Amino acid sequence: MWAEGGAWHVHDLDSANGTFVNRTRVEVSMALPQSSELRFHANGPTVSVYIDTPMATRVS
């Protein structure tokens, strides 16, 4: 996972069992939605991901 251009991305390193975001297999790389389920193998362990966006800064 890495952050780029204001979004978080995940990349599958050609794994045998696959990496899935919300049950969609990551073929190479994909941007993560704000709330998602990251799964390793179709029936494997999962990690719930929530990307918190900071509130806008106000200058007075």
Stockholm file with secondary structure:
# STOCKHOLM 1.0

chainA/1-60         MWAEGGAWHVHDLDSANGTFVNRTRVEVSMALPQSSELRFHANGPTVSVYIDTPMATRVS
#=GR chainA/1-60 SS CEEETTEEEEECCSCSSCEEETTEECSSEEECCSEEEEEESTTSCEEEEECCCCCCCCCC
#=GC SS_cons        CEEETTEEEEECCSCSSCEEETTEECSSEEECCSEEEEEESTTSCEEEEECCCCCCCCCC
//
